[in-house]
Amino acid sequence: MPEPLRRTGTVLDRIVVGVRERLARQRRRQPESQLSSLAALLPGRQVDFCARLAEGTPLTPPRARLQLIAEVKRASPSKGVFDEGLDAAARARAYRAAGAACVSVLTEEDFFRGSIADLRAARGAFGDDPGRPALLRKEFIFDHYQLREARANGADAALLIAMMLEPGALAELVAKTRDLGMEPLVEVHDEAELRAALDAGARAVGVNNRDLRSFDEDLATTERLAPLLPPGITLVAESGIRSAADATRMHRAGARALLVGEALVVAGEGGVASAARELMLVDSPRAAGVARP
């Protein structure tokens, strides 16, 4: 595979330096040939990520107007530490009980304080429940090994960031993700990245409302890009979503789901259920507009 990464002039470049170094160490510690046997020890079966985004889980409130991808997130480059001691398994169970369709697990160590062990712990927390949320590995992925590692530790989906990947590498990683029985969520920030995502075959597109150069958040990013998605593509709004008012804007724009970390983490385990209901628009007046099918 040719060099998959491109310079972005953002925090992504600094993050990838550490990811690349850890990846080299992990390859030596756990060769790729060992990963399939690790996957065989996982409880239960794979879950269809796109189906969860369309239908939720048996615990999703029936009046939910948006599906929720709830994130296990201890820290971020822009906000620092939220909860250093966050228990990935306990938080994943809280998200399942709140009706989240999916659980996103940040596995990057330096800037987000996560680990691949968090992903495996979240999968283990669900046991063999066939109605569990789908699991998304949120990582800075540019190598096939990272996808095999995601699958081996319980992921049903993997984040691919269009900004940091050459178009050919993005297409190859989309295909490899599906070859491994997972679905890619392709993250974009602008029109050019959206075109690259669609050309690569993305079925689920996450629009990140955060400018990675300034860290400013603007929900208008999703509103601007949403009309450019063809029918049948699942739109996920990411970043800057903290209230029912924010969720309503994203619903009106055509989002099917929200990816939310900070607002749920700072709510604490006791506040997850109410925060999730608010973001899923369970109790809000019906949002105007029609969500993308």
N, C-alpha and C positions, 0 to 999 in steps of 0.2 A: 504494500500500500504506500503510495507517495506521501510526502509530508502533508498531513491533513489540516494543520493549523495555519491560521493567518493572524497577523498582528491586528489588534483592535484599537490600541491606544486607550484602553480602559483597564479597570481592575482585573478583568479576565486574564490579561497577560501575566500579571503577578500571580494570580491563583494557579494558573496552568504550570508555572515553574515548579511549585511544590507538588502538584498532582503528578507531573512527569517523574519527579524524583521518587515519590512513593510507589508509583507504578513499577519502576525498575526494581525496587526492593521487593515488592510483593510478587513479582514474577519469579524471583529467585527463591522466595520463601514458599510459594505455593504455585508450582508450575501449572500451566493451563490444563495439562492432562489430568490433574487431580480434581478439577472443578465439576466434572460431570458426576463423580461419585458423591461430592458434597451436595449437589442438587437432589440426588436420589434420597437423601435423608430428610428432606423437607416434608412437613405435614401437609396433607390435603393436595389439591390440584391447582393448576394455574387458573386465573380468573381473566375474563375478557375485559380489558381496560375500557375500550370504546362502549361496550355494552353497559358497563357500570356508569359511564358518563351519560348514557342515554336513559337508563332505567333506575339507577341507584341500587340500593341493597334492600333486603326485607325490613331493615330498621330505618330506612329513609322515610321521613314524614310524608304521607301521601299528598299533602298540599304544597310540598316544596316546589318552587318554580325554577330553582337553580340547583344543580348538583354541586357538591363540595369536595374539593381535593384538600384535605386538611394536612398541614405540614408539621413534621417533627423537626424542630429548628431551635438550636440553643443560642445561636448568635448570627450576626451578619456583618459584612464589611462596613455598611453604612450606619448601623445602629449599635454595634458592639454586642455585648452579651445580654441575652434575655433571661436565660435560665440555665446556668452552668450544670446544675444537677438534674436536669430533665431526664426522666426515665422513659426510654423509647417504647418499651413494651406497655407500660402503664398508660402512656399518652395515646398509643395506638388503640388500646382497648376503649379509652374514653371517646376517641373519635368514632370508633365503630358504634358505640352505644348512642352517640349523638346523631347517627344516621349518615355519616360521611360516605360518599360513594367510593372514594379512594383516599389512601394515606400516602403522602409524599415523605420520603425520608432523605434528608440531606446527609451525605456520607463524606463530604469534604472536611478535612481535619483542621487546617490552619485558620481559616476565616469563619467557618460555620460550626466548628467544634463537634463535628459528626464523625461517624465511622461506619464501615461496612458491617460491623457487629450490630449497629443500631437497626439496620435493615433486616438482618436475620432475627433479631429479637422481636421486631414488629411482626414478622411472619409467624414466629413461634407463638406469639400472644394470641393469634387467631385460631391456633390448632388446626383441625381439619374441617372447620366450618365452611360449607360450600357457599354460604351467603356472605362471606367476609368482604370487606372493601378490597379493591385492587390495590396493589402496592407499586408505587413509582419510585425508582431510584433517581434522586436528583443529585447529579454529579456533573463534572466538567469532562465529558466523554469525548475521546478522539481515537480510541484504540479498541480493537475487537476484544482484547482481554477484559476490558472494563465491562463490556456487555455480557461476556460469559460469567464474569464474577457477579454481576447483578442477578443473572438467572440462577446461579448456584446458591445465592443467598436469599432467594424468595421474591424477586421482583417480577411483576407482570408487565411493567412498562419502564421505559428509560427516557430521561430527558436528553435531547440533542439540541444544542444551542447554535442556531444558524450563523450568528455573528462571528463565532470563533472558528468555524469550519469552512474549508474550501468546498465549493458546490459539489465537486465530484466525490469528496470524502463524505459529505452529508448524505448523498444518495446511497453510497456504499454502506454507511452505517444504518440508514433506514432499513435497507434490505437485510442486513445482518441481524438487526434487532428482531425482525419478523422471522427470520430463519431459526432463531432461538426460541420462538414461541412467545415473544413479547411484542408490545406495540410501542412505537416511538411517539413521544409528545415533542414536537418540534417547536422550539421557542424562537419568536421573531420580535423585532423592535421597529421595523420600518418596511416600506413597500418592497425594496430590493430583497430583503431577507424573506419576506412572504413569498415572493416569486420563486426564490431558491427552494423554499420549503415545499411549495406545491410541485415544482419540477422534480423534486426528489421523491415525490409520492406520499407526502404526509397526509394522514387522515384525521389527525388531531393536531391542531395548531394552538400554541399558547402565545398570546400577545402580552409581552412584558411592558407594563406601564412605567417602569423605572428606566430613566436615562442612566446608563452605566458610566457615563463620563462625569455627570454632575450629581448623580443619585437623586435628582428631582423625580417626583412621581406625577403623572398626568393621565387621568382616565381617558382623556381625549385620544390617546394613542389607540386604544381599542376601538373607540368610536370611529376613528379615521380609517382603520384597516379592515374592520368587520365587513363593510360592503364589498370589499374586494375578494372575499372568500366565495368560491363556487358552492352551490348546493351540495349537501352531503358531507361537508367538512365540519368536524366538531370544533367549535371555538371555545377556548378556555381563556378567561381573563386572569392576568397575574399581576400582583403588586398593587399597593395603594388602596386596597379594598378593606375597609374597617367598619362599615356601618350598613344598615339597610338602604340608606340613600345611595351609597356607593354601589351596592349590589343591584339596586333598581336601575341605575344608569347602565350597568353592564348587561343586564337583562334586556333593556330596551335596545341596546346596540346589537344584540343577537347572540350574546354568550350563552352557551349551554351549561357551563360550569365555571367555578371560581377556584383558583389556587391561592390559599390563604395560609400564611404562617404566623406572622407577628401578632395579629389580632387574636388568634386562638391561643398562642403560647402565653401571652401576657394575661389572658383571662384566667389561667390556672385550671387545674382539672375540674374544680368545682363550678367554674363558669363556662366550660366548654359547651355544654348542652344549650344554654340560652344564647351564647354567641353564635353557635352553628345555626340555630333556628332563625336568628335574625338575618344571617348572611344567605341562607337558603330561601328567604322571603316566605317563610311558612305562615307567619301571622300578619304580614303586611297587606295592604290593599293591592289588588292585582296591578302589576306593573303594566304600563301602556306599551304597545308595540308587540310584535310577534317574534319570539325567539326563532333562530335559524333551525330548520328541521334537520 
